[in-house]
Amino acid sequence: MSAHNPNNLYGRQVVGEFSYLCTGNGTEENMESCIALAPLAGGGFALRDTKAEGAGQELRGSAAELLNLAEHIRNTVTPDSTV
């Protein structure tokens, strides 16, 4: 396997700033209930959980993967879903 795989999203640099998508009991100021999203060089996105327990961990995916995830969430998560 090559040391540099251009398809490896985890080998790509984050470009630009993370956008914070906050809801629930958090605000952008305290970042307690936020997901952060940033674009990657060459395509794709990095997602971060802003909770202390998730600090430093990222999930990366292509636009198609994230759209598929969003559609699945939209179809399965309801306002009365439990944590």
C-alpha positions as CSV (number, residue, x, y, z in Angstrom):
1,M,0.0,0.0,0.0
2,S,1.3,3.5,-0.9
3,A,2.3,5.8,1.9
4,H,0.2,8.6,0.3
5,N,-3.3,7.6,-0.8
6,P,-5.2,10.6,-2.3
7,N,-8.5,8.9,-1.5
8,N,-7.7,8.7,2.2
9,L,-9.8,11.5,3.8
10,Y,-7.9,11.3,7.0
11,G,-4.7,12.2,5.2
12,R,-6.3,15.5,3.9
13,Q,-5.9,18.9,5.6
14,V,-8.8,20.8,6.9
15,V,-9.2,24.0,4.9
16,G,-11.1,27.0,6.3
17,E,-12.9,27.3,9.6
18,F,-15.1,24.8,11.3
19,S,-18.8,25.8,11.3
20,Y,-20.6,25.1,14.6
21,L,-24.0,23.5,14.3
22,C,-25.5,24.0,17.8
23,T,-28.8,23.0,19.3
24,G,-30.3,21.7,22.5
25,N,-28.9,23.0,25.7
26,G,-25.8,24.5,24.1
27,T,-24.9,27.6,22.3
28,E,-22.0,28.5,20.1
29,E,-20.4,30.2,23.2
30,N,-20.3,27.1,25.4
31,M,-20.2,24.5,22.5
32,E,-21.9,21.9,24.8
33,S,-24.2,20.5,22.2
34,C,-22.6,21.2,18.9
35,I,-21.2,19.4,15.9
36,A,-18.5,21.2,14.0
37,L,-18.1,20.8,10.2
38,A,-15.2,21.8,8.0
39,P,-14.2,21.2,4.4
40,L,-11.2,19.1,3.5
41,A,-8.6,19.9,0.8
42,G,-9.5,17.9,-2.3
43,G,-13.1,17.3,-1.2
44,G,-14.8,15.8,1.8
45,F,-15.6,17.1,5.2
46,A,-14.5,16.7,8.8
47,L,-17.1,16.4,11.6
48,R,-16.2,17.0,15.3
49,D,-18.2,16.5,18.4
50,T,-17.6,19.5,20.7
51,K,-18.4,17.7,23.9
52,A,-15.4,17.2,26.2
53,E,-15.7,13.4,25.9
54,G,-15.4,13.7,22.1
55,A,-12.5,16.2,22.1
56,G,-9.9,15.6,19.4
57,Q,-12.0,12.9,17.5
58,E,-13.1,13.4,14.0
59,L,-15.3,11.6,11.5
60,R,-14.5,12.3,7.9
61,G,-16.6,11.6,4.9
62,S,-17.2,12.5,1.3
63,A,-20.1,14.8,0.4
64,A,-22.1,11.8,-0.8
65,E,-21.5,9.9,2.4
66,L,-22.6,12.8,4.6
67,L,-25.7,13.4,2.5
68,N,-26.5,9.7,2.8
69,L,-26.0,10.0,6.6
70,A,-28.2,13.1,6.8
71,E,-31.0,11.4,4.8
72,H,-30.8,8.4,7.1
73,I,-31.0,10.6,10.2
74,R,-33.9,12.6,8.7
75,N,-35.8,9.4,8.1
76,T,-35.2,7.8,11.5
77,V,-34.7,10.5,14.1
78,T,-37.9,12.1,15.4
79,P,-38.3,14.9,18.0
80,D,-39.3,12.4,20.6
81,S,-36.2,10.2,20.0
82,T,-34.3,9.5,23.2
83,V,-30.6,9.9,23.7
